[in-house]
């Protein structure tokens, strides 16, 4: 597994280790619970996996050409590792009510499945090829997709750890 995604899997497992269903589902008014944060991450991983599979089925990358804004936002998030606070989740990654137990049980294997799909695209299309578009960042290479998920996941792991402390 790619080192960024292995670190991500380890960070998620560590942050949630020992949390009960009550811990996971406790929420502050107007904020997501830890379970909803995990579901958001899980949905982002399944979405990336599906996108990679679409690229492979199409037999070509599905990324458009990047514009200057895409390059700038990608440099900030992927390059510098900065995840802006307060950004609204895309509709495909909004929590839908998948049980906390299911998400917790499956998230590690979903990260591994995503890693395998990204690797297949990278092998098929090359390391420097933008394989598909991120809804906010624009077209990304396989390495950029991995790094994005590490930066994004690290941001949400911090939120989960803060929710743990508020017990």
FITOR-379490 format. One record per residue (C-alpha): x, y, z; residue in three letters. Coordinates in steps of 0.02 Angstrom, whole numbers, plus 50000, padded with zeros to 5 digits. Example, Ala and Ser with C-alpha at 12.3 -4.5 7.8 and 13.67 -1.06 7.14 Angstrom:
// residues 2
50615/49775/50390/ALA
50684/49947/50357/SER
This chain:
// residues 167
50000/50000/50000/UNK
50058/50177/49964/UNK
50139/50258/50116/UNK
50018/50407/50120/UNK
49868/50291/50121/UNK
49947/50173/50248/UNK
49975/50323/50362/UNK
49794/50372/50333/UNK
49730/50199/50377/UNK
49837/50196/50534/UNK
49781/50372/50586/UNK
49596/50330/50566/UNK
49616/50166/50663/UNK
49712/50253/50802/UNK
49588/50397/50816/UNK
49439/50280/50830/UNK
49521/50144/50937/UNK
49412/50107/51088/UNK
49269/50222/51037/UNK
49097/50154/51078/UNK
48944/50175/50969/UNK
48887/50311/51090/UNK
49055/50399/51071/UNK
49044/50388/50882/UNK
48865/50451/50868/UNK
48874/50592/50996/UNK
48860/50760/50910/UNK
48861/50943/50950/UNK
48719/51049/50884/UNK
48744/51086/50700/UNK
48902/50980/50687/UNK
48938/50806/50625/UNK
48968/50662/50745/UNK
49127/50559/50731/UNK
49024/50426/50642/UNK
48966/50554/50513/UNK
49145/50616/50488/UNK
49200/50435/50459/UNK
49055/50407/50340/UNK
49105/50563/50243/UNK
49282/50495/50227/UNK
49216/50322/50180/UNK
49107/50397/50043/UNK
49254/50497/49976/UNK
49355/50335/49964/UNK
49216/50240/49878/UNK
49192/50387/49759/UNK
49376/50389/49712/UNK
49374/50201/49687/UNK
49221/50212/49574/UNK
49301/50354/49476/UNK
49459/50253/49448/UNK
49357/50104/49392/UNK
49264/50216/49267/UNK
49433/50272/49196/UNK
49490/50093/49178/UNK
49327/50039/49096/UNK
49336/50186/48976/UNK
49514/50138/48932/UNK
49574/50317/48955/UNK
49594/50451/49088/UNK
49437/50553/49118/UNK
49525/50713/49173/UNK
49504/50878/49084/UNK
49651/50996/49057/UNK
49692/51093/49216/UNK
49666/51281/49222/UNK
49765/51406/49325/UNK
49637/51397/49467/UNK
49650/51206/49472/UNK
49839/51218/49481/UNK
49832/51347/49620/UNK
49706/51253/49728/UNK
49798/51089/49701/UNK
49963/51171/49751/UNK
49886/51236/49912/UNK
49795/51077/49964/UNK
49900/50938/49890/UNK
50068/51025/49880/UNK
50067/51124/50043/UNK
49951/51006/50137/UNK
49831/51143/50187/UNK
49649/51094/50212/UNK
49539/51249/50225/UNK
49414/51248/50367/UNK
49229/51272/50336/UNK
49227/51201/50160/UNK
49060/51115/50128/UNK
49066/50932/50077/UNK
49010/50885/49902/UNK
48838/50805/49895/UNK
48912/50634/49854/UNK
49010/50634/50017/UNK
48874/50696/50134/UNK
48832/50568/50271/UNK
48679/50463/50227/UNK
48655/50365/50386/UNK
48765/50213/50357/UNK
48785/50132/50527/UNK
48937/50181/50629/UNK
48980/49997/50652/UNK
48982/49964/50464/UNK
49087/50116/50423/UNK
49210/50079/50562/UNK
49224/49897/50509/UNK
49246/49936/50323/UNK
49344/50098/50313/UNK
49517/50017/50320/UNK
49476/49894/50181/UNK
49399/50036/50079/UNK
49562/50134/50092/UNK
49653/49979/50029/UNK
49529/49957/49885/UNK
49550/50140/49838/UNK
49739/50120/49840/UNK
49727/49970/49724/UNK
49614/50064/49602/UNK
49728/50216/49600/UNK
49879/50102/49571/UNK
49793/50016/49424/UNK
49759/50186/49344/UNK
49938/50240/49375/UNK
50004/50080/49295/UNK
49886/50097/49147/UNK
49907/50283/49112/UNK
50074/50333/49189/UNK
50133/50427/49343/UNK
50120/50601/49266/UNK
49947/50580/49190/UNK
49799/50665/49272/UNK
49676/50522/49286/UNK
49513/50607/49337/UNK
49442/50766/49408/UNK
49416/50805/49591/UNK
49255/50908/49610/UNK
49348/51053/49692/UNK
49533/51032/49650/UNK
49511/50983/49468/UNK
49615/50853/49376/UNK
49739/50754/49482/UNK
49874/50624/49452/UNK
49874/50462/49550/UNK
50004/50530/49671/UNK
49900/50688/49695/UNK
49745/50585/49731/UNK
49840/50489/49866/UNK
49910/50647/49942/UNK
49739/50732/49937/UNK
49661/50588/50034/UNK
49802/50598/50163/UNK
49780/50787/50186/UNK
49590/50774/50189/UNK
49591/50624/50306/UNK
49716/50704/50424/UNK
49602/50857/50437/UNK
49455/50746/50486/UNK
49557/50636/50603/UNK
49594/50796/50702/UNK
49407/50826/50713/UNK
49376/50648/50775/UNK
49511/50669/50907/UNK
49431/50832/50965/UNK
49262/50745/50977/UNK
49343/50606/51082/UNK
49411/50736/51203/UNK
49239/50813/51228/UNK
49168/50655/51307/UNK
